Amino acid sequence: MVVQRFGAGAVGGAEWHCAEFVRCLAPHHDVTVLTSCARDATTWAMDLEPGVHREEGVSVERFAHPRRNFDHRARVPLRHRLRMWTRRLWDALRIPRVRVCSCDRPGDGEDFLEQQGPWCKDLLHELSDGSRDGLPRFDVVVFFTALYHPTAVGLLRWGRRSVLVPTLHDEKPMYLPWFHQVFAAAGLTLFNTRAEAELARRLYGANVGRSRVVGAPVAVSEPGPAAILAARARYALPERYLVYVGRIEKGKGCAQLLAAWEGVADAQPGTALVFIGKGTMPIAESVHTRCTGFVADAERDALVAGAAALVMPSRLESLSLVLLEAMALAVPVIANARSDVLAAHVQDSQGGLVYRGRHQLRAALLHMLRLPDAQRRDLGQSGRRYVHEHYPPAVVHRAWLEAVEDAAGLSA
């Protein structure tokens, strides 16, 4: 397994996804994780010791890397940023387009990947040179997150006996020509949703080879009424509140959510918006706005289960485990329609509301807070049925095992 961060303290959807994949494979295969020494994806500081460790019952090999240089920020060249906006316009107008420009060089993007980090050169050597008695060290390598250097470069070093879990978002770096060869090189690509698979085909066309939409397992322990009441009491929450779970960042839509909430809090007294998590964006707490920081999983689930709705304002999602776990708890959701993934979850489940822009978000927040309990329960039950039907752990785990076995049979 190759992933940008792994283990305790590595908070993120892709990191959780990789850890779950490891837990699935470990009873059946000898699993090794190749990763960085970082906990923080902003600085790539070497928080952990390089070398071989035993974590979660598997071997974890951590490789050294430089700290991010903020004097030389990783920037996508202007022509590729313009391409992103042009292609989004063409998508909106449903105009067919050329996917690869004749002026592109396949290597466009390597400088960005090195500057973005984590650049683990010894990890790459392990993939290209690591062998035992002349045979490859690994039968299959599963690569997580196409955006980061270990996967975007490492997969090209390794070759066809590979599984790519790209966790793809519609963001500027993914328009770099480099990623055409990444998707072309993968032996098998596993997507989390149909929307993610469609995005890959829009961006890379025929370079997306063998692929499957598999998803990720969703399983939560439903808290009882006593746990929900106790969590509310700990944070002195009103009976009706909304909740956000995740990194508290402007790029996750939190600034827009706060701006929309200002009007809602005045129009709907006796309510609150609760942020669960941490990030670089400060939250000014008040009677209407709370921030818990990171909390234990059971505490988080109790706070979500007691909420009138979960709000997911992020535009960049390949799955959104947080949203699916809320649905599994029969909690309605409010999601950003600019994310095709989130919009598809809500449309297919009929388990909540979607919005575009701050004004629609404000209206959705008010609507959900004012919705009668019976109607909110109906939305919640629709979401729960959707999750149970599409993301049962046993089915997803079986698909992961089959994918690894299929990739092992490919020629190098």
C-alpha positions as CSV (number, residue, x, y, z in Angstrom):
1,M,0.0,0.0,0.0
2,V,1.3,3.5,-0.9
3,V,-0.3,6.5,0.8
4,Q,0.8,10.0,1.6
5,R,0.1,9.7,5.4
6,F,-0.8,6.7,7.6
7,G,-1.6,6.0,11.2
8,A,-2.8,7.8,14.3
9,G,-2.9,11.5,13.8
10,A,-3.3,11.4,10.0
11,V,-6.8,12.8,9.7
12,G,-8.4,12.7,6.3
13,G,-10.8,10.8,4.2
14,A,-8.2,9.1,2.0
15,E,-6.1,8.2,5.0
16,W,-9.1,6.6,6.7
17,H,-10.0,4.8,3.4
18,C,-6.4,3.4,3.2
19,A,-6.5,2.2,6.8
20,E,-9.8,0.5,6.2
21,F,-8.4,-1.2,3.1
22,V,-5.4,-2.4,5.1
23,R,-7.7,-3.9,7.8
24,C,-9.7,-5.7,5.0
25,L,-6.6,-7.2,3.4
26,A,-4.5,-8.0,6.5
27,P,-6.3,-11.3,7.4
28,H,-5.8,-12.6,3.9
29,H,-2.5,-11.2,2.7
30,D,0.9,-10.0,3.9
31,V,0.5,-6.2,3.9
32,T,3.2,-3.5,3.9
33,V,2.4,0.2,4.0
34,L,4.9,2.6,2.4
35,T,4.3,6.2,3.5
36,S,5.8,9.5,4.7
37,C,6.8,10.5,8.2
38,A,4.2,13.3,8.3
39,R,1.0,13.9,10.3
40,D,0.3,17.3,8.8
41,A,-0.4,17.6,5.1
42,T,0.1,21.4,5.2
43,T,3.7,21.4,6.3
44,W,4.8,17.8,5.8
45,A,6.8,18.1,9.0
46,M,8.7,14.9,9.9
47,D,6.6,14.2,13.0
48,L,7.3,10.4,12.9
49,E,10.5,8.5,12.8
50,P,11.6,7.0,9.4
51,G,12.1,3.2,9.3
52,V,10.1,0.1,9.7
53,H,7.4,-0.1,12.4
54,R,4.5,-2.3,13.3
55,E,1.2,-0.6,13.3
56,E,-2.4,-1.9,13.2
57,G,-0.9,-5.4,12.8
58,V,1.0,-4.7,9.6
59,S,4.5,-3.5,8.6
60,V,4.6,0.3,8.1
61,E,7.7,1.7,6.3
62,R,8.1,5.4,6.7
63,F,10.4,7.4,4.4
64,A,12.1,10.7,5.0
65,H,11.1,13.8,3.0
66,P,11.8,17.5,3.1
67,R,9.4,19.9,4.9
68,R,7.3,22.0,2.6
69,N,9.0,25.1,1.3
70,F,6.5,27.9,1.7
71,D,8.9,30.3,-0.2
72,H,8.3,28.2,-3.3
73,R,4.6,27.3,-3.3
74,A,3.4,24.5,-5.5
75,R,1.5,26.3,-8.3
76,V,-0.4,25.0,-11.3
77,P,0.8,26.9,-14.4
78,L,-1.6,29.5,-15.6
79,R,-2.5,27.7,-18.9
80,H,-3.6,24.7,-17.0
81,R,-5.7,26.8,-14.6
82,L,-7.4,28.4,-17.6
83,R,-8.0,25.0,-19.0
84,M,-9.9,24.0,-15.9
85,W,-12.2,26.9,-16.1
86,T,-12.7,26.5,-19.8
87,R,-13.5,22.8,-19.4
88,R,-16.0,23.5,-16.6
89,L,-17.7,26.0,-19.0
90,W,-17.8,23.4,-21.7
91,D,-19.3,20.9,-19.3
92,A,-22.0,23.3,-18.3
93,L,-22.8,24.0,-22.0
94,R,-22.5,20.2,-22.8
95,I,-20.0,20.9,-25.6
96,P,-17.7,18.0,-26.6
97,R,-14.0,18.9,-26.1
98,V,-10.5,17.7,-26.9
99,R,-9.0,16.1,-23.8
100,V,-5.3,16.4,-24.6
101,C,-3.7,19.5,-26.2
102,S,-1.0,19.0,-28.8
103,C,1.2,21.5,-27.0
104,D,1.2,19.5,-23.7
105,R,4.2,17.6,-22.6
106,P,3.5,14.4,-20.6
107,G,5.9,15.6,-17.9
108,D,4.0,18.8,-17.2
109,G,3.2,18.6,-13.5
110,E,6.2,16.8,-12.1
111,D,7.6,20.1,-10.7
112,F,4.2,20.8,-9.0
113,L,4.1,17.3,-7.5
114,E,7.6,17.7,-6.0
115,Q,6.9,21.1,-4.6
116,Q,3.6,20.1,-3.1
117,G,5.1,17.0,-1.4
118,P,5.6,14.7,0.2
119,W,8.7,13.9,-1.9
120,C,9.9,10.6,-0.6
121,K,12.7,9.6,-3.0
122,D,13.6,6.5,-1.1
123,L,10.0,5.3,-1.3
124,L,10.2,5.6,-5.1
125,H,13.5,3.6,-5.1
126,E,11.8,0.9,-3.1
127,L,9.1,0.7,-5.8
128,S,11.4,0.7,-8.8
129,D,14.4,-1.1,-7.4
130,G,13.2,-3.1,-4.4
131,S,13.4,-6.9,-5.2
132,R,14.0,-10.2,-3.5
133,D,16.2,-12.7,-5.4
134,G,15.5,-10.9,-8.7
135,L,11.8,-11.0,-8.1
136,P,9.6,-8.0,-7.4
137,R,9.2,-7.4,-3.6
138,F,5.4,-7.1,-3.9
139,D,2.7,-9.0,-5.8
140,V,0.4,-6.0,-6.0
141,V,0.7,-2.4,-4.9
142,V,-2.4,-0.4,-4.0
143,F,-1.9,3.4,-4.5
144,F,-4.0,5.9,-2.7
145,T,-4.7,9.5,-3.8
146,A,-3.6,10.4,-7.3
147,L,-2.9,14.0,-6.3
148,Y,0.2,13.3,-4.2
149,H,3.8,12.5,-5.3
150,P,4.1,9.0,-3.8
151,T,1.2,7.8,-6.0
152,A,1.5,10.1,-9.0
153,V,5.1,9.2,-9.5
154,G,5.3,5.9,-7.7
155,L,2.7,4.2,-9.8
156,L,4.7,5.0,-13.0
157,R,7.8,3.4,-11.3
158,W,5.9,0.3,-10.3
159,G,3.7,-0.7,-13.3
160,R,0.7,-2.7,-14.2
161,R,0.2,-5.0,-11.2
162,S,-1.4,-2.1,-9.3
163,V,-4.7,-0.8,-8.0
164,L,-5.3,2.9,-8.0
165,V,-7.8,4.5,-5.6
166,P,-7.5,8.1,-6.9
167,T,-10.0,9.9,-4.5
168,L,-10.3,12.3,-7.4
169,H,-11.6,15.8,-7.1
170,D,-12.3,18.5,-9.7
171,E,-9.4,20.8,-8.7
172,K,-6.7,22.6,-10.6
173,P,-3.8,20.1,-10.2
174,M,-5.8,17.3,-11.8
175,Y,-5.8,19.2,-15.1
176,L,-2.1,18.8,-15.4
177,P,-1.1,16.5,-18.3
178,W,1.0,14.3,-15.9
179,F,-2.2,12.6,-14.6
180,H,-3.1,11.2,-18.1
181,Q,-0.2,8.8,-17.8
182,V,-1.0,8.0,-14.1
183,F,-4.5,6.8,-15.0
184,A,-3.2,5.0,-18.1
185,A,-0.5,3.1,-16.1
186,A,-2.9,1.8,-13.4
187,G,-3.7,-1.9,-13.7
188,L,-7.1,-1.3,-12.2
189,T,-8.8,1.8,-10.9
190,L,-11.3,1.8,-8.1
191,F,-13.7,4.7,-7.9
192,N,-15.8,5.6,-4.9
193,T,-18.8,6.9,-6.9
194,R,-20.2,7.0,-10.4
195,A,-19.7,10.8,-10.3
196,E,-16.0,10.4,-9.6
197,A,-15.6,7.8,-12.4
198,E,-17.4,10.2,-14.8
199,L,-15.1,13.1,-13.8
200,A,-12.0,10.9,-14.6
201,R,-13.4,10.1,-18.0
202,R,-14.1,13.8,-18.7
203,L,-10.5,14.7,-17.7
204,Y,-8.5,11.8,-19.1
205,G,-10.7,10.1,-21.7
206,A,-9.4,6.8,-23.0
207,N,-6.4,7.0,-20.6
208,V,-8.7,5.7,-17.9
209,G,-8.3,1.9,-18.3
210,R,-9.9,-0.9,-16.4
211,S,-12.0,0.5,-13.6
212,R,-14.8,-0.3,-11.2
213,V,-17.1,1.8,-9.0
214,V,-16.7,0.1,-5.5
215,G,-17.1,2.7,-2.8
216,A,-16.1,2.3,0.8
217,P,-17.7,0.5,3.7
218,V,-20.1,2.6,5.9
219,A,-20.8,1.2,9.4
220,V,-21.6,3.2,12.5
221,S,-22.8,2.3,15.9
222,E,-26.0,4.1,16.6
223,P,-25.9,6.0,19.9
224,G,-28.8,5.6,22.3
225,P,-31.0,8.5,23.6
226,A,-29.0,8.8,26.8
227,A,-25.7,9.2,24.9
228,I,-27.3,11.9,22.6
229,L,-28.7,13.8,25.6
230,A,-25.3,13.6,27.4
231,A,-23.5,15.0,24.4
232,R,-25.9,17.8,24.0
233,A,-25.6,18.6,27.7
234,R,-21.7,18.7,27.6
235,Y,-21.8,21.4,25.0
236,A,-25.0,23.1,26.3
237,L,-26.7,22.7,22.9
238,P,-30.3,23.6,22.2
239,E,-32.8,21.0,21.1
240,R,-32.4,22.0,17.4
241,Y,-28.9,22.4,16.0
242,L,-27.0,21.8,12.8
243,V,-23.6,20.1,12.7
244,Y,-20.5,20.2,10.4
245,V,-17.9,17.5,10.8
246,G,-14.4,17.7,9.2
247,R,-11.4,20.0,8.7
248,I,-12.4,23.6,9.4
249,E,-11.0,25.3,6.3
250,K,-12.1,27.9,3.9
251,G,-11.4,25.4,1.1
252,K,-14.0,23.0,2.7
253,G,-16.7,25.7,2.4
254,C,-16.7,26.6,6.1
255,A,-16.4,30.4,5.4
256,Q,-19.5,30.3,3.2
257,L,-21.3,28.2,5.8
258,L,-20.5,30.7,8.6
259,A,-21.6,33.7,6.4
260,A,-24.9,32.0,5.6
261,W,-25.4,31.1,9.3
262,E,-25.2,34.7,10.5
263,G,-28.6,35.4,9.0
264,V,-30.1,32.1,10.1
265,A,-29.1,32.5,13.8
266,D,-31.0,35.8,13.9
267,A,-34.1,34.5,12.1
268,Q,-34.3,31.2,14.1
269,P,-33.5,31.8,17.8
270,G,-32.9,28.9,20.0
271,T,-30.7,27.1,17.5
272,A,-27.0,26.5,17.0
273,L,-24.4,25.5,14.4
274,V,-21.8,23.1,15.8
275,F,-18.4,22.5,14.2
276,I,-16.7,19.2,15.0
277,G,-13.0,19.2,14.0
278,K,-10.0,21.5,13.7
279,G,-8.3,23.5,11.0
280,T,-6.7,26.7,10.0
281,M,-9.9,28.7,10.0
282,P,-10.8,30.2,13.4
283,I,-14.4,29.9,14.7
284,A,-15.7,32.7,17.0
285,E,-17.8,30.8,19.5
286,S,-21.1,32.3,20.7
287,V,-24.5,31.1,21.9
288,H,-25.4,30.2,18.3
289,T,-22.0,28.9,17.1
290,R,-19.9,26.2,18.8
291,C,-16.7,24.4,18.0
292,T,-15.8,21.1,19.8
293,G,-12.4,20.4,18.3
294,F,-11.6,16.8,17.7
295,V,-13.8,14.4,19.8
296,A,-13.9,10.6,20.2
297,D,-15.9,8.7,17.5
298,A,-18.7,7.9,19.9
299,E,-19.0,11.5,21.0
300,R,-19.0,12.6,17.4
301,D,-21.7,10.1,16.4
302,A,-23.9,11.2,19.4
303,L,-23.7,14.8,18.3
304,V,-24.5,14.0,14.7
305,A,-27.4,11.7,15.7
306,G,-29.0,14.5,17.7
307,A,-28.7,17.1,15.0
308,A,-31.5,18.4,12.9
309,A,-29.2,18.0,9.9
310,L,-25.6,17.6,8.9
311,V,-24.2,20.3,6.6
312,M,-21.5,19.4,4.0
313,P,-20.4,22.6,2.2
314,S,-17.3,21.1,0.5
315,R,-17.2,21.2,-3.3
316,L,-14.3,18.7,-3.5
317,E,-15.4,15.2,-2.5
318,S,-14.9,11.8,-4.0
319,L,-17.1,10.0,-1.5
320,S,-17.8,12.0,1.7
321,L,-17.8,9.4,4.4
322,V,-19.0,12.0,6.9
323,L,-22.2,12.6,4.9
324,L,-22.8,8.8,4.4
325,E,-22.3,8.1,8.1
326,A,-24.9,10.9,8.9
327,M,-27.3,9.2,6.5
328,A,-26.6,5.8,8.2
329,L,-27.7,7.5,11.5
330,A,-30.9,8.6,9.8
331,V,-29.9,12.3,9.9
332,P,-30.9,14.5,7.0
333,V,-28.1,16.3,5.1
334,I,-27.6,19.6,3.4
335,A,-25.0,19.4,0.7
336,N,-23.2,21.6,-1.8
337,A,-24.7,20.9,-5.3
338,R,-21.4,22.1,-6.9
339,S,-20.0,18.7,-5.9
340,D,-21.4,16.1,-8.3
341,V,-20.6,13.4,-5.8
342,L,-22.7,15.1,-3.0
343,A,-25.5,16.0,-5.4
344,A,-25.8,12.4,-6.6
345,H,-25.9,11.1,-3.0
346,V,-28.8,13.4,-2.1
347,Q,-30.6,12.9,-5.4
348,D,-30.3,9.1,-5.3
349,S,-31.3,8.9,-1.6
350,Q,-33.8,11.7,-1.3
351,G,-32.2,12.1,2.1
352,G,-31.8,15.8,2.2
353,L,-31.4,19.1,0.4
354,V,-28.8,20.6,-2.0
355,Y,-27.9,24.2,-2.6
356,R,-25.9,26.5,-4.9
357,G,-24.4,29.6,-3.4
358,R,-24.8,31.4,0.0
359,H,-28.4,32.5,-0.5
360,Q,-29.6,29.0,-1.2
361,L,-27.6,27.7,1.6
362,R,-29.2,30.1,4.0
363,A,-32.6,29.0,2.8
364,A,-31.7,25.3,3.2
365,L,-30.5,25.9,6.8
366,L,-33.7,27.7,7.7
367,H,-35.9,25.1,5.9
368,M,-34.3,22.2,7.8
369,L,-34.5,23.9,11.2
370,R,-38.2,24.7,10.6
371,L,-39.1,21.3,9.1
372,P,-41.6,19.3,11.2
373,D,-40.1,16.3,13.0
374,A,-42.0,13.8,11.0
375,Q,-40.7,15.1,7.7
376,R,-37.2,15.2,8.9
377,R,-37.5,11.6,10.1
378,D,-38.7,10.6,6.6
379,L,-35.7,12.3,5.0
380,G,-33.4,10.5,7.5
381,Q,-34.9,7.1,6.9
382,S,-34.5,7.6,3.1
383,G,-30.8,8.3,3.6
384,R,-30.4,5.3,5.8
385,R,-31.9,2.9,3.3
386,Y,-29.6,4.4,0.6
387,V,-26.5,3.7,2.6
388,H,-27.5,0.2,3.6
389,E,-28.2,-0.6,0.0
390,H,-25.1,0.9,-1.6
391,Y,-22.3,0.7,1.0
392,P,-22.6,-2.5,3.0
393,P,-19.2,-3.4,4.5
394,A,-19.3,-7.1,3.5
395,V,-19.9,-6.3,-0.2
396,V,-17.2,-3.5,-0.4
397,H,-14.6,-5.7,1.4
398,R,-15.3,-8.5,-1.1
399,A,-14.9,-6.1,-4.0
400,W,-11.5,-4.9,-2.6
401,L,-10.2,-8.4,-2.2
402,E,-11.3,-9.3,-5.8
403,A,-9.6,-6.2,-7.1
404,V,-6.3,-7.0,-5.5
405,E,-6.4,-10.6,-6.8
406,D,-7.3,-9.5,-10.3
407,A,-4.4,-7.0,-10.3
408,A,-2.0,-9.7,-9.2
409,G,-2.8,-11.6,-12.4
410,L,-1.8,-8.7,-14.7
411,S,1.5,-8.8,-16.6
412,A,4.2,-6.4,-15.2
